[in-house]
Amino acid sequence: MNPKDFPRHIVWSTDALDLADPFQRTWYLHQVLVHGRAEDIRCLDLDEVASRLDDLDLPPAIYDLWRRFLEVRRAAR
């Protein structure tokens, strides 16, 4: 994905981003979950977020929100 395709409120510190790189992908997921708007979050694969949530180093309140949301989502399936 071209860096120009990323919203500047998510990716403001770099002009290049490679989501195939595991470190950069983790960083991007963190950014979206912390700074993203609804339209940014809609673009995420929530199954990937669920599987990687513990690795994203989110602030506790945001981590708890996402953990609870993903648990409810999983139970509803």
C-alpha positions as CSV (number, residue, x, y, z in Angstrom):
1,M,0.0,0.0,0.0
2,N,1.3,3.4,-0.9
3,P,1.9,5.6,2.1
4,K,-0.3,8.3,0.5
5,D,-3.2,5.8,1.0
6,F,-2.7,5.8,4.7
7,P,-4.6,8.5,6.7
8,R,-2.2,11.1,8.2
9,H,-3.8,10.8,11.6
10,I,-2.7,7.2,11.6
11,V,0.7,7.4,9.8
12,W,2.3,10.7,10.4
13,S,5.8,9.8,11.3
14,T,7.0,8.1,8.1
15,D,6.7,8.4,4.3
16,A,7.1,4.6,3.8
17,L,5.2,1.7,5.3
18,D,5.4,-1.9,4.4
19,L,2.6,-4.0,5.9
20,A,4.3,-7.2,4.9
21,D,7.0,-6.4,7.5
22,P,5.8,-7.9,10.8
23,F,7.2,-5.0,12.9
24,Q,5.6,-2.4,10.7
25,R,2.3,-4.3,10.5
26,T,2.2,-4.5,14.4
27,W,2.9,-0.8,14.6
28,Y,0.2,0.0,12.1
29,L,-2.4,-2.1,13.9
30,H,-1.5,-0.3,17.2
31,Q,-1.8,3.0,15.5
32,V,-5.3,2.2,14.1
33,L,-6.6,0.9,17.4
34,V,-5.3,3.8,19.3
35,H,-5.8,6.7,16.9
36,G,-8.1,5.4,14.2
37,R,-11.6,6.6,13.3
38,A,-14.5,4.2,12.6
39,E,-13.6,4.1,8.8
40,D,-10.0,3.1,9.7
41,I,-11.1,0.4,12.0
42,R,-13.6,-1.0,9.4
43,C,-10.6,-1.7,7.2
44,L,-8.9,-4.0,9.7
45,D,-9.2,-7.8,9.8
46,L,-10.7,-8.3,13.2
47,D,-9.7,-11.9,13.3
48,E,-6.1,-10.7,12.9
49,V,-6.6,-8.1,15.7
50,A,-8.0,-10.8,17.9
51,S,-5.1,-13.1,17.3
52,R,-2.5,-10.4,17.9
53,L,-4.2,-8.3,20.6
54,D,-1.7,-9.3,23.3
55,D,1.3,-8.2,21.1
56,L,0.1,-4.7,20.3
57,D,1.2,-3.0,23.5
58,L,-2.0,-1.0,23.8
59,P,-2.8,1.3,26.7
60,P,-4.7,-0.7,29.3
61,A,-8.1,1.0,28.8
62,I,-8.0,0.5,25.0
63,Y,-6.7,-3.1,25.4
64,D,-9.6,-3.8,27.8
65,L,-12.2,-2.3,25.4
66,W,-10.9,-4.3,22.4
67,R,-10.6,-7.5,24.5
68,R,-14.2,-7.3,25.6
69,F,-15.5,-6.4,22.2
70,L,-13.6,-9.3,20.6
71,E,-14.9,-11.7,23.2
72,V,-18.5,-10.6,22.6
73,R,-17.9,-10.9,18.8
74,R,-16.5,-14.4,19.2
75,A,-19.4,-15.5,21.4
76,A,-21.9,-14.1,18.9
77,R,-20.6,-16.3,16.1
